[in-house]
Amino acid sequence: MALERTGNGYLVDPTIWSEEIMLEMAKEDDIELTESMITQIMAAREYFAENSSVPPIRTFAKVVGIDKKILFKEWLTGPMKPITKYGGMPQPTGCV
């Protein structure tokens, strides 16, 4: 499946997002999403749906009940960028 993505890997049309597309995007990026990562993506999508914004990392860590140091270790990078990318949300700005 050829997905139309921005230069940063985000969906050009986020309305097409589905769990299947999330997994395809991760596969294209050579990322294996764990159950924990998928749970985090779904929590971020729920937050986004309720607040119309991507949560800052401190808020998100509280929402999912995971220390932000663990989130950084699990994602090997700032966690909000891949979480929002694979979750079909806008790219976050600021400290993520």
PALORO-372717 format. One record per atom (N, C-alpha, C, O): residue number from 1; atom name; x, y, z. Coordinates in pm, 1 decimal. Example, Ala and Ser with C-alpha at 12.3 -4.5 7.8 and 13.67 -1.06 7.14 Angstrom:
<midrens>
 seq atom     east    north       up
   1    N   1319.0   -569.0    780.0
   1   CA   1230.0   -450.0    780.0
   1    C   1320.0   -330.0    780.0
   1    O   1423.6   -331.9    846.5
   2    N   1285.0   -225.0    708.0
   2   CA   1367.0   -106.0    714.0
   2    C   1290.0      3.0    787.0
   2    O   1340.9    113.8    803.9
</midrens>
This chain:
<midrens>
 seq atom     east    north       up
   1    N     85.2   -117.1      0.0
   1   CA      0.0      0.0      0.0
   1    C     90.1    123.7      0.0
   1    O    173.1    139.3     89.5
   2    N     74.8    209.9    -97.3
   2   CA    155.2    331.9   -106.7
   2    C     81.5    444.7    -34.6
   2    O    -24.9    489.1    -77.7
   3    N    139.5    488.9     74.1
   3   CA     78.8    595.8    152.7
   3    C    140.7    729.4    116.0
   3    O    262.6    740.9    103.3
   4    N     56.8    829.6     99.1
   4   CA    107.3    963.4     70.2
   4    C    142.4   1029.5    203.5
   4    O     56.1   1055.1    287.4
   5    N    274.6   1056.7    220.2
   5   CA    324.8   1110.9    346.3
   5    C    406.7   1236.6    321.6
   5    O    463.2   1256.0    213.9
   6    N    411.9   1321.6    424.0
   6   CA    491.9   1443.6    416.9
   6    C    639.7   1407.0    425.7
   6    O    675.0   1290.9    446.2
   7    N    724.7   1506.7    410.2
   7   CA    868.6   1484.2    423.1
   7    C    909.0   1432.2    559.9
   7    O   1012.6   1367.3    573.9
   8    N    827.4   1460.5    661.0
   8   CA    855.8   1413.2    797.2
   8    C    785.6   1281.4    828.6
   8    O    794.0   1231.6    940.9
   9    N    716.9   1225.3    730.1
   9   CA    655.4   1095.1    747.5
   9    C    511.1   1094.9    795.0
   9    O    453.8    988.2    817.6
  10    N    451.3   1212.5    810.7
  10   CA    312.2   1222.2    854.9
  10    C    219.6   1202.0    735.5
  10    O    256.3   1230.5    621.4
  11    N     99.2   1152.6    763.2
  11   CA      1.5   1134.7    656.1
  11    C    -36.5   1269.2    595.8
  11    O    -63.7   1364.5    668.8
  12    N    -38.6   1277.8    463.9
  12   CA    -84.1   1399.4    396.3
  12    C   -233.3   1419.5    426.5
  12    O   -278.5   1531.8    448.9
  13    N   -308.0   1310.1    426.6
  13   CA   -451.8   1315.2    457.4
  13    C   -477.4   1231.9    582.5
  13    O   -500.0   1111.4    572.3
  14    N   -474.1   1294.7    701.9
  14   CA   -491.0   1218.3    825.3
  14    C   -629.0   1155.0    841.9
  14    O   -647.6   1070.0    928.9
  15    N   -725.8   1195.1    759.8
  15   CA   -859.7   1136.5    772.2
  15    C   -862.6    990.8    726.1
  15    O   -959.6    920.0    753.4
  16    N   -758.2    944.6    656.7
  16   CA   -755.1    805.4    611.6
  16    C   -696.5    712.2    717.2
  16    O   -689.7    591.2    695.7
  17    N   -654.3    767.1    830.9
  17   CA   -587.7    687.2    934.0
  17    C   -673.8    569.4    978.3
  17    O   -795.5    580.8    992.8
  18    N   -608.0    456.7    999.0
  18   CA   -669.1    338.6   1058.0
  18    C   -556.2    262.2   1126.9
  18    O   -438.6    292.8   1107.1
  19    N   -592.1    164.1   1206.7
  19   CA   -487.9     84.2   1271.9
  19    C   -402.9     12.5   1167.2
  19    O   -282.2     -3.5   1185.7
  20    N   -464.5    -30.1   1058.8
  20   CA   -390.2    -95.6    950.9
  20    C   -287.9      1.7    890.5
  20    O   -174.0    -36.5    864.0
  21    N   -328.3    125.8    869.2
  21   CA   -237.2    226.5    813.7
  21    C   -125.6    256.5    913.4
  21    O    -10.3    273.7    874.0
  22    N   -159.1    263.0   1042.3
  22   CA    -57.8    284.3   1146.0
  22    C     49.8    176.6   1136.1
  22    O    169.0    207.1   1137.8
  23    N      7.8     50.8   1125.9
  23   CA    103.7    -59.2   1118.7
  23    C    184.6    -55.2    989.4
  23    O    303.7    -86.5    989.7
  24    N    120.9    -17.0    879.4
  24   CA    190.3     -5.7    750.9
  24    C    296.1    105.3    756.4
  24    O    407.6     87.8    707.3
  25    N    260.4    218.8    816.1
  25   CA    356.3    329.6    829.2
  25    C    478.0    285.6    910.0
  25    O    591.9    312.0    871.3
  26    N    453.6    219.3   1021.2
  26   CA    563.9    172.1   1105.0
  26    C    650.9     72.5   1028.3
  26    O    773.6     76.9   1036.9
  27    N    587.2    -16.2    954.2
  27   CA    661.5   -114.0    873.8
  27    C    748.9    -44.0    771.0
  27    O    865.2    -80.3    752.8
  28    N    692.4     57.8    702.7
  28   CA    769.5    134.1    604.1
  28    C    890.6    201.1    669.6
  28    O    994.9    217.8    606.5
  29    N    875.4    239.5    798.3
  29   CA    982.8    307.3    870.7
  29    C   1074.7    209.4    943.9
  29    O   1166.0    251.2   1015.0
  30    N   1050.7     79.4    926.6
  30   CA   1129.8    -25.0    993.5
  30    C   1116.7    -18.1   1146.0
  30    O   1213.7    -39.3   1218.7
  31    N    996.4     11.5   1192.5
  31   CA    967.2     20.5   1335.5
  31    C    868.8    -89.7   1370.5
  31    O    767.5   -106.9   1302.6
  32    N    898.0   -163.7   1475.3
  32   CA    804.6   -264.3   1523.4
  32    C    731.8   -207.2   1644.4
  32    O    791.5   -188.1   1750.4
  33    N    604.5   -180.5   1628.4
  33   CA    525.3   -123.7   1737.1
  33    C    487.9   -232.3   1837.0
  33    O    432.1   -335.9   1800.6
  34    N    519.8   -206.7   1963.5
  34   CA    482.8   -300.1   2069.1
  34    C    338.7   -272.9   2111.8
  34    O    279.3   -172.3   2073.1
  35    N    284.5   -361.9   2190.4
  35   CA    149.0   -341.8   2243.3
  35    C    143.0   -212.8   2324.9
  35    O     45.0   -138.7   2317.5
  36    N    247.5   -186.5   2402.2
  36   CA    254.6    -64.6   2482.8
  36    C    253.5     59.5   2393.8
  36    O    183.8    156.5   2423.6
  37    N    329.5     56.9   2285.7
  37   CA    335.2    170.1   2193.8
  37    C    198.7    194.9   2130.0
  37    O    155.2    309.4   2117.4
  38    N    131.9     87.2   2089.9
  38   CA      0.4    101.4   2028.3
  38    C    -99.3    158.8   2129.3
  38    O   -181.9    242.9   2094.0
  39    N    -91.7    113.9   2253.4
  39   CA   -177.8    168.0   2358.9
  39    C   -153.5    317.1   2376.3
  39    O   -248.0    394.0   2394.5
  40    N    -27.4    358.3   2370.8
  40   CA      7.0    500.4   2383.3
  40    C    -47.0    580.0   2265.2
  40    O    -99.2    690.1   2282.9
  41    N    -34.9    525.4   2146.1
  41   CA    -86.9    593.2   2026.7
  41    C   -237.2    612.4   2039.4
  41    O   -289.0    720.3   2010.3
  42    N   -306.6    509.3   2082.3
  42   CA   -452.3    518.6   2095.5
  42    C   -490.8    619.8   2204.6
  42    O   -589.3    692.0   2189.2
  43    N   -414.7    625.6   2313.9
  43   CA   -441.2    723.5   2420.1
  43    C   -419.3    865.1   2368.1
  43    O   -495.5    956.0   2401.2
  44    N   -315.6    884.1   2286.9
  44   CA   -288.9   1016.9   2230.0
  44    C   -400.1   1056.4   2133.2
  44    O   -440.0   1172.8   2128.9
  45    N   -450.0    961.0   2056.2
  45   CA   -561.6    990.1   1964.4
  45    C   -686.2   1031.7   2042.6
  45    O   -757.7   1123.7   2002.8
  46    N   -711.0    963.7   2153.2
  46   CA   -826.4    998.0   2237.5
  46    C   -810.0   1139.2   2294.6
  46    O   -904.2   1218.4   2294.2
  47    N   -689.6   1169.5   2343.5
  47   CA   -662.1   1303.2   2396.3
  47    C   -683.7   1407.9   2287.4
  47    O   -745.9   1511.5   2310.8
  48    N   -631.4   1379.7   2168.3
  48   CA   -644.4   1473.0   2056.4
  48    C   -791.7   1494.6   2020.8
  48    O   -833.3   1607.7   1996.1
  49    N   -869.5   1388.3   2018.1
  49   CA  -1012.0   1398.3   1985.2
  49    C  -1086.3   1484.2   2087.0
  49    O  -1177.7   1558.5   2051.1
  50    N  -1047.2   1474.0   2213.6
  50   CA  -1114.6   1548.4   2320.3
  50    C  -1067.4   1693.3   2331.2
  50    O  -1144.4   1780.7   2370.9
  51    N   -941.6   1718.9   2296.2
  51   CA   -881.3   1850.0   2319.6
  51    C   -840.5   1926.0   2193.5
  51    O   -798.7   2041.4   2202.3
  52    N   -851.7   1864.0   2078.2
  52   CA   -811.9   1923.6   1950.6
  52    C   -667.2   1971.7   1950.1
  52    O   -632.0   2066.8   1880.2
  53    N   -585.0   1904.9   2028.5
  53   CA   -442.2   1937.0   2029.6
  53    C   -363.9   1813.3   2071.3
  53    O   -416.8   1722.3   2135.1
  54    N   -238.5   1812.6   2034.2
  54   CA   -147.2   1706.2   2072.7
  54    C   -100.8   1736.5   2215.0
  54    O    -62.8   1850.0   2243.9
  55    N   -102.9   1638.0   2303.7
  55   CA    -61.4   1665.8   2441.8
  55    C     89.5   1687.9   2453.0
  55    O    167.6   1620.8   2385.6
  56    N    130.1   1782.4   2538.6
  56   CA    273.3   1793.7   2567.6
  56    C    318.7   1667.7   2642.2
  56    O    237.1   1600.0   2704.7
  57    N    445.6   1636.9   2636.0
  57   CA    497.5   1512.8   2692.1
  57    C    465.7   1499.1   2841.2
  57    O    431.0   1389.6   2885.6
  58    N    476.2   1604.8   2918.2
  58   CA    446.7   1593.7   3062.4
  58    C    301.1   1555.2   3085.9
  58    O    271.4   1469.3   3168.9
  59    N    211.9   1618.5   3013.3
  59   CA     69.5   1586.9   3024.9
  59    C     44.7   1444.8   2978.6
  59    O    -28.2   1369.7   3043.4
  60    N    104.5   1407.6   2867.3
  60   CA     82.8   1274.3   2812.2
  60    C    132.0   1166.2   2908.4
  60    O     65.2   1064.5   2926.7
  61    N    247.9   1187.5   2969.6
  61   CA    300.8   1089.5   3065.2
  61    C    200.9   1067.5   3179.0
  61    O    182.6    954.8   3225.0
  62    N    137.0   1174.7   3224.1
  62   CA     35.9   1161.9   3329.7
  62    C    -87.6   1088.8   3277.8
  62    O   -144.8   1005.7   3348.3
  63    N   -128.5   1119.4   3155.8
  63   CA   -247.4   1056.5   3096.4
  63    C   -230.0    904.5   3088.8
  63    O   -321.3    829.7   3123.5
  64    N   -113.1    859.2   3043.4
  64   CA    -91.0    715.3   3026.8
  64    C    -31.8    649.6   3151.3
  64    O    -20.3    527.1   3157.3
  65    N      5.9    730.6   3250.7
  65   CA     59.6    675.6   3374.5
  65    C    195.5    610.1   3359.9
  65    O    226.3    511.7   3427.0
  66    N    276.8    666.5   3270.5
  66   CA    412.2    615.0   3247.8
  66    C    510.0    729.8   3265.1
  66    O    489.0    837.7   3209.7
  67    N    616.6    708.4   3341.1
  67   CA    718.9    810.6   3360.3
  67    C    775.1    851.1   3224.7
  67    O    801.9    766.4   3139.6
  68    N    792.6    981.2   3205.6
  68   CA    838.9   1027.2   3073.8
  68    C    977.1    973.2   3038.4
  68    O   1008.3    959.4   2920.1
  69    N   1060.5    942.2   3137.1
  69   CA   1191.5    882.4   3107.9
  69    C   1173.3    745.8   3041.4
  69    O   1249.0    709.1   2951.5
  70    N   1073.2    671.8   3086.0
  70   CA   1044.4    541.2   3027.0
  70    C    991.3    558.8   2884.9
  70    O   1025.6    481.4   2795.6
  71    N    908.0    660.2   2864.2
  71   CA    857.2    687.1   2729.0
  71    C    972.1    717.1   2633.1
  71    O    975.2    665.1   2521.6
  72    N   1065.9    800.4   2675.9
  72   CA   1180.2    833.9   2590.0
  72    C   1262.4    708.8   2560.1
  72    O   1308.4    689.6   2447.5
  73    N   1280.7    623.8   2661.5
  73   CA   1358.9    501.9   2643.2
  73    C   1287.8    405.1   2548.2
  73    O   1351.2    343.4   2462.6
  74    N   1156.5    392.7   2563.9
  74   CA   1080.4    299.9   2479.5
  74    C   1079.7    342.7   2333.0
  74    O   1090.6    258.9   2243.5
  75    N   1066.8    473.5   2308.5
  75   CA   1058.7    523.6   2171.1
  75    C   1195.9    557.3   2112.5
  75    O   1206.6    583.0   1992.6
  76    N   1300.4    557.6   2194.6
  76   CA   1437.4    587.5   2151.6
  76    C   1452.0    728.3   2094.6
  76    O   1548.4    756.9   2023.6
  77    N   1357.3    815.8   2125.4
  77   CA   1356.0    952.1   2073.1
  77    C   1250.3   1029.3   2151.2
  77    O   1189.9    975.6   2244.0
  78    N   1228.0   1154.4   2114.0
  78   CA   1114.8   1225.8   2171.0
  78    C    989.0   1148.2   2136.1
  78    O    959.0   1132.9   2017.7
  79    N    914.2   1098.6   2233.6
  79   CA    803.8   1007.2   2203.6
  79    C    685.3   1068.0   2130.1
  79    O    616.4    995.7   2058.2
  80    N    658.8   1195.5   2144.5
  80   CA    537.0   1250.6   2085.0
  80    C    542.9   1256.9   1932.8
  80    O    439.1   1248.7   1867.1
  81    N    661.1   1271.1   1875.9
  81   CA    669.0   1275.1   1729.4
  81    C    626.9   1141.6   1666.6
  81    O    540.5   1141.5   1579.0
  82    N    684.5   1027.9   1708.1
  82   CA    637.4    903.0   1648.1
  82    C    494.7    867.6   1689.2
  82    O    419.7    811.0   1609.7
  83    N    457.3    900.0   1811.1
  83   CA    320.5    870.9   1855.8
  83    C    220.4    944.7   1768.2
  83    O    121.4    886.1   1724.4
  84    N    245.0   1071.7   1742.4
  84   CA    151.9   1148.3   1659.7
  84    C    160.2   1106.8   1513.1
  84    O     59.1   1104.8   1442.9
  85    N    280.0   1073.9   1467.4
  85   CA    296.0   1032.6   1327.1
  85    C    218.2    904.4   1300.6
  85    O    138.6    898.2   1206.9
  86    N    240.6    802.2   1382.5
  86   CA    172.7    674.7   1360.0
  86    C     25.7    680.5   1401.5
  86    O    -53.3    594.0   1364.0
  87    N    -10.0    781.8   1478.3
  87   CA   -148.2    799.1   1519.9
  87    C   -230.5    885.5   1426.9
  87    O   -348.3    909.8   1453.3
  88    N   -170.7    932.6   1318.2
  88   CA   -245.1   1011.9   1220.6
  88    C   -283.8   1150.2   1271.4
  88    O   -384.9   1206.6   1229.5
  89    N   -203.4   1203.8   1361.1
  89   CA   -228.6   1337.1   1417.0
  89    C   -130.2   1436.9   1357.8
  89    O    -34.4   1397.8   1291.1
  90    N   -153.6   1567.6   1382.2
  90   CA    -59.4   1667.0   1332.8
  90    C     75.8   1656.6   1404.0
  90    O     84.5   1609.6   1517.5
  91    N    179.7   1701.0   1335.4
  91   CA    312.4   1701.8   1396.2
  91    C    313.8   1800.4   1511.4
  91    O    271.9   1915.0   1495.0
  92    N    361.6   1757.6   1628.4
  92   CA    364.0   1848.5   1743.9
  92    C    471.1   1955.9   1728.2
  92    O    568.4   1940.1   1654.4
  93    N    449.9   2063.0   1798.7
  93   CA    548.7   2171.0   1802.6
  93    C    598.3   2181.5   1945.5
  93    O    531.6   2135.6   2038.2
  94    N    711.4   2239.8   1963.2
  94   CA    763.8   2258.3   2097.9
  94    C    834.0   2133.3   2149.7
  94    O    873.8   2045.7   2073.0
  95    N    848.0   2127.5   2280.7
  95   CA    919.1   2021.0   2348.5
  95    C    833.5   1895.4   2351.4
  95    O    729.0   1892.0   2416.3
  96    N    878.2   1792.4   2280.7
  96   CA    801.9   1667.7   2272.9
  96    C    891.1   1550.2   2306.9
  96    O    845.5   1435.8   2306.0
</midrens>
